[in-house]
C-alpha cells in the first residue's frame, strides 16, 4: 500500500487543457489519472465510484461563481477529499476565496507542470499550497489588519457580486448577465444596487466605469481595450 500510485481526478471545461493535464499525470509513475470531467455534474456522477486522493479543478467552470460553488459542494459531499485549484485567474484576487470555499490549495496554470505536480503532492500530504505573494498578504492581514482599514473589491463583494461586477466590466447587459448566471434580471439589478452601495458608487454609469477599470487592471491580457469600448457604450 505504501507504494500505491495516488489517484488524481481532473475537472476542466477545456478538452485541450484536460488532455495536457492527463499527459503530465500519466508521465509520473507515482500518480494515477483516475478520471476526468468537464464540469460539476459530470464530476459528481463519477467521483463516488472513483474516490481519488485529490481533485485538481479549474476555477472557471462556466463562471468563477460556478467554480466556487463546485468547490463548496465537493467539500460538503467528500469532506476528506483534497482539492487543488489550477487556474489562469490571478491568485491575488481569488486565492482567499478559493480557500474559504474549501480548497486546499491554488496553483497558477502559468507556472507549468513541475509546479503543478509539486502543489499536488503538498496538498495530498495534508498541507495547504498557496503562492508566496498571497501567503505574505494573508500573514500581513492577520498581523496588521485594522477594523477600519480600506478593503479591496474582492473583500467587499460576495462571490456572486464579484462575478456580476466582472461581467459588468466586460460589457454585458443586465439581460446577458441574467442569462449567463441563470437568474432573473431583477435579481441582477438588486445585486447591482448592493455593489454600488458597498463600493460607494452613486450612479449606474459610475458602476460601469469602476467595473471596466477593475477588469482593465486585473485582467489586462484578456482583451482590455475591447472591453472598455463595449462597456462605455453600455453605461447608462
Secondary structure as GFF3:
##gff-version 3
##sequence-region A 1 236
A	DSSP	beta_strand	6	11	.	.	.	ID=ss1
A	DSSP	alpha_helix	15	26	.	.	.	ID=ss2
A	DSSP	beta_strand	31	37	.	.	.	ID=ss3
A	DSSP	alpha_helix	40	50	.	.	.	ID=ss4
A	DSSP	beta_strand	54	57	.	.	.	ID=ss5
A	DSSP	alpha_helix	64	77	.	.	.	ID=ss6
A	DSSP	beta_strand	82	87	.	.	.	ID=ss7
A	DSSP	alpha_helix	91	101	.	.	.	ID=ss8
A	DSSP	beta_strand	105	108	.	.	.	ID=ss9
A	DSSP	three_ten_helix	109	111	.	.	.	ID=ss10
A	DSSP	alpha_helix	113	124	.	.	.	ID=ss11
A	DSSP	alpha_helix	132	144	.	.	.	ID=ss12
A	DSSP	alpha_helix	153	156	.	.	.	ID=ss13
A	DSSP	alpha_helix	159	169	.	.	.	ID=ss14
A	DSSP	alpha_helix	174	181	.	.	.	ID=ss15
A	DSSP	alpha_helix	185	199	.	.	.	ID=ss16
A	DSSP	alpha_helix	204	218	.	.	.	ID=ss17
A	DSSP	alpha_helix	224	234	.	.	.	ID=ss18
###
